[in-house]
Amino acid sequence: MAAILSNLRNTVIAGFVLALIFFLMYAMTGGNTLSGVLGSHNFWAFFIRWTHVLSGVMWIGLLWYFNFVQIPNMPNIPDEQKPAISKVIAPAALWWFRWGAMATLVTGLLLAMSSGYLTAALTIGISEGFATPKHIAIGLGMWLAIIMFINVWFVIWPNQKIALGIISAPDDAKAKAARTAMLFSRANTLLSFPMFFGMVSAQNLY
């Protein structure tokens, strides 16, 4: 067990293997067959939803890490120790952060498409004459997520590259970029709560 838990790659692989075992247990119960399950639309809709949730946990988990842990505590870190955050931890976290956002967006669009509500959601129910409340809710959630994705890739990440010194810039430009990245990251934190409300309410309130 120590060999698995002491190595992140092994831990992740073991987690996926355990999930696969759960899936095989499901596929062999209730009269199901493996080929039947794999050939069903419901399985692939579930699989896309699962990857969407995994990606979203990575994205929003890191967003909240930045806003609830890293940013508030940076002033408490001695100056000589701050390069450990800005040169090592932050760039690695931002890699997973932005690609988690990309994976969440792509899998979310695929999920809406495979479930047949992509157009209804993107038009926030207009295409259906506002006939399906859950499509309005999921549509609002999707648009908030799209805005958050745009903030990540086109505002937060470009400014973080300047703030962290990945792109050379004078000190005043770095300070300005750091503040811009922080404000848009904080805006995404604000939007994450109604975004989750739209996503979850579409599944449970209607």
C-alpha positions as CSV (number, residue, x, y, z in Angstrom):
1,M,0.0,0.0,0.0
2,A,2.9,2.4,0.8
3,A,4.2,1.9,-2.7
4,I,0.9,3.1,-4.1
5,L,0.3,6.0,-1.8
6,S,3.8,7.3,-1.8
7,N,3.7,7.9,-5.6
8,L,1.0,10.2,-7.0
9,R,1.0,8.4,-10.4
10,N,0.5,5.0,-8.7
11,T,-2.2,6.5,-6.5
12,V,-4.1,7.9,-9.5
13,I,-3.8,4.6,-11.4
14,A,-5.1,2.7,-8.4
15,G,-8.0,5.1,-8.1
16,F,-9.0,4.5,-11.8
17,V,-8.5,0.7,-11.3
18,L,-10.9,0.8,-8.3
19,A,-13.4,2.8,-10.3
20,L,-13.1,0.2,-13.1
21,I,-13.8,-2.6,-10.5
22,F,-16.9,-0.7,-9.4
23,F,-18.0,-0.5,-13.0
24,L,-17.5,-4.2,-13.7
25,M,-19.5,-5.0,-10.5
26,Y,-22.3,-2.9,-11.9
27,A,-22.0,-4.4,-15.4
28,M,-22.4,-7.9,-13.9
29,T,-25.5,-7.2,-11.8
30,G,-29.2,-6.9,-12.6
31,G,-29.1,-9.0,-15.7
32,N,-26.6,-6.6,-17.4
33,T,-23.8,-7.8,-19.7
34,L,-20.6,-5.9,-20.3
35,S,-21.2,-5.6,-24.1
36,G,-24.7,-4.5,-23.4
37,V,-23.6,-1.8,-21.0
38,L,-20.8,-0.6,-23.2
39,G,-23.2,-0.4,-26.2
40,S,-25.8,1.7,-24.4
41,H,-26.3,5.4,-24.8
42,N,-26.8,5.7,-21.0
43,F,-23.3,4.3,-20.3
44,W,-21.6,6.8,-22.5
45,A,-23.7,9.7,-21.2
46,F,-22.7,8.6,-17.7
47,F,-19.0,8.3,-18.7
48,I,-18.9,11.8,-20.1
49,R,-20.7,13.1,-17.0
50,W,-18.1,11.3,-14.8
51,T,-15.2,12.9,-16.7
52,H,-17.0,16.2,-16.6
53,V,-17.3,16.0,-12.8
54,L,-13.6,14.9,-12.4
55,S,-12.4,17.8,-14.5
56,G,-14.7,20.2,-12.7
57,V,-13.4,19.1,-9.3
58,M,-9.8,19.7,-10.5
59,W,-10.7,23.2,-11.9
60,I,-12.9,24.6,-9.1
61,G,-10.8,22.9,-6.4
62,L,-7.8,24.8,-7.6
63,L,-9.7,28.0,-8.0
64,W,-10.8,27.7,-4.4
65,Y,-7.3,26.8,-3.3
66,F,-6.0,30.0,-4.8
67,N,-8.7,32.1,-3.3
68,F,-9.2,30.5,0.1
69,V,-5.6,29.4,0.8
70,Q,-2.8,30.8,-1.4
71,I,-3.8,34.4,-1.9
72,P,-5.0,35.2,1.7
73,N,-1.8,33.6,3.1
74,M,0.8,35.1,0.8
75,P,1.3,38.2,3.0
76,N,2.1,35.9,5.9
77,I,4.9,34.2,4.1
78,P,8.4,35.6,4.6
79,D,9.8,37.3,1.5
80,E,12.7,34.8,1.2
81,Q,10.2,31.9,1.1
82,K,7.8,33.4,-1.4
83,P,9.8,32.2,-4.5
84,A,8.9,28.6,-3.5
85,I,5.2,29.6,-4.2
86,S,5.7,31.8,-7.2
87,K,8.3,29.7,-9.0
88,V,7.3,26.2,-8.1
89,I,3.8,25.7,-6.6
90,A,1.8,28.4,-8.5
91,P,3.0,27.5,-12.0
92,A,2.2,23.8,-11.4
93,A,-1.1,24.6,-9.9
94,L,-1.9,26.9,-12.8
95,W,-1.2,24.2,-15.3
96,W,-3.7,21.9,-13.8
97,F,-6.1,24.8,-13.2
98,R,-6.3,25.9,-16.8
99,W,-6.3,22.5,-18.4
100,G,-8.9,21.4,-15.8
101,A,-11.0,24.4,-17.1
102,M,-10.5,23.2,-20.7
103,A,-11.5,19.6,-19.9
104,T,-14.5,20.8,-17.9
105,L,-15.8,22.9,-20.8
106,V,-15.2,20.3,-23.5
107,T,-16.8,17.4,-21.5
108,G,-19.7,19.7,-20.5
109,L,-20.5,20.5,-24.1
110,L,-20.2,16.9,-25.0
111,L,-22.5,15.9,-22.2
112,A,-25.1,18.5,-23.2
113,M,-24.8,17.3,-26.9
114,S,-25.1,13.6,-26.0
115,S,-28.1,14.3,-23.7
116,G,-29.9,16.3,-26.4
117,Y,-30.1,19.7,-24.7
118,L,-27.1,21.6,-26.0
119,T,-29.1,24.1,-28.1
120,A,-31.8,24.5,-25.5
121,A,-29.1,25.2,-22.8
122,L,-27.0,27.6,-24.9
123,T,-30.1,29.6,-25.7
124,I,-31.2,29.4,-22.1
125,G,-34.5,27.8,-23.1
126,I,-35.4,30.4,-25.8
127,S,-35.3,27.7,-28.5
128,E,-38.0,25.7,-26.6
129,G,-40.1,28.7,-25.7
130,F,-38.9,28.5,-22.1
131,A,-40.9,25.2,-21.8
132,T,-38.3,23.2,-19.8
133,P,-37.1,24.9,-16.6
134,K,-34.2,22.5,-16.2
135,H,-32.8,23.6,-19.5
136,I,-33.0,27.2,-18.4
137,A,-31.2,26.4,-15.2
138,I,-28.4,24.3,-16.9
139,G,-28.1,26.9,-19.6
140,L,-27.4,29.7,-17.0
141,G,-24.9,27.4,-15.3
142,M,-23.2,26.7,-18.6
143,W,-22.9,30.3,-19.6
144,L,-21.4,31.2,-16.2
145,A,-18.9,28.3,-16.7
146,I,-18.1,29.6,-20.2
147,I,-17.4,33.1,-18.8
148,M,-15.2,31.6,-16.1
149,F,-13.3,29.5,-18.7
150,I,-12.7,32.7,-20.8
151,N,-11.4,34.5,-17.7
152,V,-9.0,31.6,-17.0
153,W,-7.5,31.3,-20.5
154,F,-7.6,34.9,-21.7
155,V,-7.2,37.0,-18.6
156,I,-6.0,35.1,-15.5
157,W,-3.3,32.9,-17.3
158,P,-1.8,35.7,-19.5
159,N,-1.6,38.0,-16.5
160,Q,-0.2,35.2,-14.2
161,K,2.6,34.6,-16.8
162,I,3.6,38.3,-16.3
163,A,3.2,38.3,-12.5
164,L,5.2,35.1,-12.0
165,G,8.0,36.2,-14.3
166,I,7.4,33.5,-17.0
167,I,7.2,36.5,-19.4
168,S,9.8,39.3,-18.7
169,A,8.2,42.5,-17.5
170,P,9.1,45.5,-15.3
171,D,8.1,45.3,-11.6
172,D,5.2,47.7,-12.0
173,A,3.7,45.6,-14.8
174,K,4.1,42.5,-12.7
175,A,2.2,44.1,-9.8
176,K,-0.6,45.3,-12.1
177,A,-0.8,41.9,-13.8
178,A,-0.9,40.1,-10.4
179,R,-3.8,42.4,-9.2
180,T,-5.7,41.8,-12.5
181,A,-5.3,38.0,-12.2
182,M,-6.4,38.1,-8.6
183,L,-9.5,40.2,-9.3
184,F,-10.6,37.9,-12.2
185,S,-9.8,34.8,-10.1
186,R,-12.0,36.3,-7.3
187,A,-14.7,37.0,-9.9
188,N,-14.6,33.4,-10.9
189,T,-15.0,32.4,-7.2
190,L,-18.1,34.6,-7.0
191,L,-19.5,33.1,-10.2
192,S,-18.8,29.5,-9.1
193,F,-21.6,29.5,-6.5
194,P,-24.5,30.4,-8.9
195,M,-22.8,28.3,-11.6
196,F,-23.0,25.2,-9.3
197,F,-26.6,26.2,-8.3
198,G,-27.6,26.2,-12.0
199,M,-25.9,22.8,-12.7
200,V,-27.3,21.0,-9.6
201,S,-30.7,22.5,-9.6
202,A,-31.2,21.3,-13.2
203,Q,-30.8,17.8,-11.9
204,N,-32.7,18.0,-8.6
205,L,-35.2,20.8,-8.5
206,Y,-37.2,19.9,-11.7
